[in-house]
Amino acid sequence: MAMDRATGIFVDGIGTAAATSGVLSPLGGRIFGLLYLHERPLLGGRIFGLLYLHERPLALDEIATALEQSKSNISVNIRGLVEWHLVRRVPVAGSRKDHYEAATNFWRVFQEIMERRFRWCVRQVLATIADAERALADGGRREASPFLAGRLGALRLFFSAIDAGFGAFAQGKPLDPEVLKKVTPLAAAPSRQRR
C-alpha cells in the first residue's frame, strides 16, 4: 500500500511532532532497563497519522507495509497507542485480523495525555516538595529554614495551581481565578559575587 504525497507529508509531520513533543515518549520506555528507543515516539506518531487519514481501519500488515516497518515493531507501538486511547481496535467483517483506526475525539485524547503525562509529572513535583517540607520541619538546617520554607512554599503554590488547571481541564471546567491569585512569584536568589 503506497501513500500519496499529502498522506506522506502528514504522516511524517505527525511523527516528528510526536517525537519532539515528548507526549508519546512513555511509549518508547526502556528495553531491558538499559536502552531507550528514540524512534518509538516517531513511529507512534506516524502510525497515528496514517490511521487518521485512512477511510477504513487498517490491519497490522497494511500499516507495516505503508510505513516500511516490521509487523512486530508496528504491533509493539500499536499496543501503546491503544493504551493511550489514541488508536482503537475495531472488528472488520469477514477478517480474523486485528484492524485499527485513529481516535477522532481530540478532546478526550488530549484529556488523557494531560492526565497521564503532564499531570503525573506535576504531582511528582508536589510529592517531592511535600517530602522536602517534612524533612525541613523535622530539623533541617535551622539557619536556612525560613529561606527554604519560603522557596518550597512558593513552588508548592505554583505547582498546585497547575495541578488545579489540569483537573479543571480534564472535567471540562474553567480554572478558578482564585487559585491563580494565590500563586506568588518565585523569589530570585540573591546573586553571589565571586571574589
N, C-alpha and C positions, 0 to 999 in steps of 0.2 A: 504494500500500500504506500504509494508516494504522496507526499504532502504538496499542496500547491504553495506558491510563493508567500501568499498572505498568511497561511497557516504556519508555515515555517518561520516567518518573522515573529509571529505571535508566540509560538511555542518556545523559541529561543529567548525572546524577551522576558516571558514569564519565568523561564528557568533562571535567567540571570537575576531577575528581581528576587526570586526566592532564595538564591544563593547569597546575595548581598544583604538581604534584609535581616537574616537570622531567624526568620519566622519558622522555617522548616528545619532549622539546624538540629533540633532534637531527633528528627527522623534519621539523621546520619549516625549520631551516637558513637560509641566506641565498640570496636570489634575486638574481642579477646582482651578488653581493658587497656589496649595499647594504641591502636590505630584509629584515627578519626578519618572517616570517609568524607572528604570535602565535596565530592561530586554528588552525594545523595541529595542535598537541598536543590541543586541544579536540576538533577534528573526528576525529582519530585515535582518541581515547578513545570518542567517540560511535559511530564505526564498529565498534570492538571490542565495545562494549556491545550494539549492535543485533545483530551476528552471534552473540554469545554466547547471547542469549536466543531465537534463532531455531532451530526444529527442523530446518530444512533449509538447505543453502548458498544464498546469495543472489548474483544477478548484479549487476554494477555499476549498471545502470539501476534495479534494485529498491532498492539501497542509496541511490542518489541521490534517488529519489522519496521514500523514507521519511524521509530527513534533510533534504529540501528543499535540496539542493546540486546543483551541476552534476556531470555524469558525469566530466568531466575532473578536477575537484577531488577527487572520490572516488578516481579512478584514481591520482592522484599520492600520496594518503595511503595507499591500499591497498599500493602498492609498498613504502613504508617499513614498514608493519606486517608485510608478508610477510618483508622483510629481517630484521626483529627477531624473527621466529618467533611473533608474536602472532596472526597470521592466516595461513591456508594456502589455496592454490588447489586446488580439487577438481573432478574431472570429474563432469558430470551427464549421464546417458544421454539421447541424443536432442537435446542442445543443443550448439551450437558456441560459445556464450558462455562467458566465464570466470566461474566461481562461486567463492565464498569462504565459509569458516567460521572461527570463532574457535578458537584453541588452547584446549585444556582441561587440558593437563598444566602446572599452575601452577608446579610445582617447576622444570620445565625453562624456563619463561618467566622466572621470577624469577632463575634462574641466568644466563640470557642478559642480562637487564637489569643484574644486579650486575656481570657481567664486562665488558660493553661500555660501560656508562655510568659506574658508580661506580668500578670498579677502574681504569679508564683514567685517571680524574682523580687517584686516589691515586698511580698510577705517574708521572703528570706531576709531582706534588709531589716524589716521591722523586728523579726525574731532576734537578729544579731544585736540590734540596738537595745532590745529588752534585756538580753543576756549581759551586755556591757553595763547597762544601768544597774542591774542587780549586783554585778561584781563591784561597781563603784560604791554602792550602798553598803556592801559587806566589808568595806575597809580598803578601798583603792588608795591611790596617792592623795593624801589629805591636802597638800598644797595646791594640787591641780583639780580638786573636786568641783569647785564652782565653775571653773572653765569647762571641764569635761562634761559636767551635768548640763550646762548651757548648750554646748555643741550637740550632745546627744539628744537633748530635748527639741532643739530646732530641727534636727534631721528627722526625728520621730514625727513631729507635726507635718513636715513636708511630705514624707512618705505615707503618712496616714491620709492626707488629702488626696494623694494619687490613688491609694487603695480605695478610698470612697468614690473617686471618679470612675474607676474600673467597675465597682459594684453598681453604681448608678447606670453606667452604660450597659452592663450585662442585663439589667432589668428594664432597659428602655426608658429610664427616667432621667431628668436633668440633675446635674450636680448642685447640691445645696450651696449657695454662695457663702453661707456662714462658715462652712468648712474651710473655704479658701481664705477667709478673713483671719482665721486662727494661725495661718502659716506665717512664721516670722522669717525674715531674711537670715540666711546663714551669716553669722558674724565672720568677717575676714580675720584671719590670724594676723597678729601684729608681725610686721616684717622684721627680720633679724638681720642686722648689718654684720657683714664679715669684717674682721679686723686684720 
